[in-house]
Structures are given as structure tokens and as C-alpha cells.
Amino acid sequence: MQIVPIRELKNTVEIERRCAESNEPVFVTKNGYGRLVVMDIDYYERTMKKINEASLINKGFADYEEGRVVDGRAALKRLREKHDL
């Protein structure tokens, strides 16, 4: 994890290089406290994908716990009948 003071944001080329080389976000502080996070777009997109996947898995668990499930064989049979497969 890289931490830089906010005054270093003036050197955008260096901040971009740090993000790209470390493949992790750079945390920006102001007066010793966290204020911003700068990250490479690829890192951001991978992180958002992981968050979305985790959300879908959690929704599946919630469906299971609430009894909102369908027998797999029965579901496939209905799909085959519906689509004449």
C-alpha cells in the first residue's frame, strides 16, 4: 500500500506510474488523514467485477435461505419443453 501526501498530486505522471507499477491504489493524505484514493483503471475494473460477483453470490445465498430455489432437473425439463429441445 502506497501513501502519499496531497501535495504530491501535482506530479500526476509519478502518481500514474506508481499505480501502474504497483497494480494497487495509491492513498492520498491531507494533514496525515486519508482523503483520496487514486487507482489504475484496470485495477478499478477488476475490483468492481469482484464486488459484483460477490454481490450475486450473496443474493444466491439469500435466495437459498429464503427457499427461493427450483430443482435443477425440473427446471431443465421445463426449459426443454418450452423450447422444444
C-alpha positions as CSV (number, residue, x, y, z in Angstrom):
1,M,0.0,0.0,0.0
2,Q,1.4,3.3,-1.0
3,I,0.6,6.5,0.8
4,V,1.5,10.0,-0.4
5,P,0.7,13.5,0.8
6,I,-1.7,15.5,-1.2
7,R,1.0,18.0,-2.4
8,E,2.4,15.1,-4.5
9,L,-0.7,15.1,-6.6
10,K,1.0,17.9,-8.6
11,N,3.2,15.2,-10.2
12,T,0.5,13.3,-12.0
13,V,3.0,11.3,-14.1
14,E,4.6,9.9,-10.9
15,I,1.3,9.0,-9.3
16,E,0.2,7.3,-12.5
17,R,3.5,5.4,-12.7
18,R,3.1,4.2,-9.1
19,C,-0.5,3.0,-9.7
20,A,0.6,1.1,-12.9
21,E,3.8,-0.4,-11.4
22,S,2.3,-1.5,-8.1
23,N,-1.0,-2.6,-9.5
24,E,-2.7,-1.2,-6.4
25,P,-4.3,2.1,-5.3
26,V,-2.3,5.0,-4.0
27,F,-3.8,6.6,-0.9
28,V,-3.5,10.3,-0.6
29,T,-3.4,12.0,2.8
30,K,-4.1,15.6,3.9
31,N,-2.7,16.6,7.3
32,G,-2.0,13.0,8.0
33,Y,-5.5,11.7,7.3
34,G,-6.8,9.7,4.3
35,R,-8.6,11.9,1.8
36,L,-8.4,10.3,-1.6
37,V,-7.6,7.1,-3.4
38,V,-6.1,7.1,-6.9
39,M,-6.0,3.8,-8.9
40,D,-5.3,2.5,-12.3
41,I,-8.4,1.9,-14.4
42,D,-7.7,-1.8,-14.8
43,Y,-7.4,-2.2,-11.0
44,Y,-10.7,-0.3,-10.6
45,E,-12.5,-2.5,-13.2
46,R,-11.2,-5.8,-11.7
47,T,-12.2,-4.6,-8.2
48,M,-15.7,-3.7,-9.4
49,K,-16.1,-7.0,-11.1
50,K,-15.1,-8.8,-7.9
51,I,-17.6,-6.7,-5.9
52,N,-20.4,-7.5,-8.5
53,E,-19.6,-11.2,-8.4
54,A,-19.7,-11.3,-4.6
55,S,-23.0,-9.4,-4.6
56,L,-24.5,-12.0,-7.0
57,I,-23.2,-14.9,-4.8
58,N,-24.7,-13.3,-1.7
59,K,-28.0,-12.8,-3.5
60,G,-27.9,-16.5,-4.4
61,F,-27.3,-17.5,-0.7
62,A,-30.2,-15.3,0.3
63,D,-32.5,-16.9,-2.2
64,Y,-31.5,-20.3,-0.9
65,E,-32.0,-19.3,2.7
66,E,-35.5,-17.9,1.9
67,G,-36.4,-21.1,0.0
68,R,-36.5,-19.4,-3.4
69,V,-35.0,-22.4,-5.2
70,V,-36.0,-24.7,-8.0
71,D,-34.9,-28.3,-8.5
72,G,-32.4,-28.3,-11.3
73,R,-33.7,-31.3,-13.2
74,A,-37.3,-29.9,-13.0
75,A,-36.1,-26.5,-14.3
76,L,-34.2,-28.1,-17.2
77,K,-37.2,-30.2,-18.1
78,R,-39.5,-27.1,-18.2
79,L,-36.9,-25.3,-20.4
80,R,-36.7,-28.2,-22.8
81,E,-40.5,-28.5,-23.1
82,K,-40.8,-24.7,-23.5
83,H,-38.2,-24.5,-26.3
84,D,-38.9,-27.9,-27.9
85,L,-35.4,-29.3,-27.2
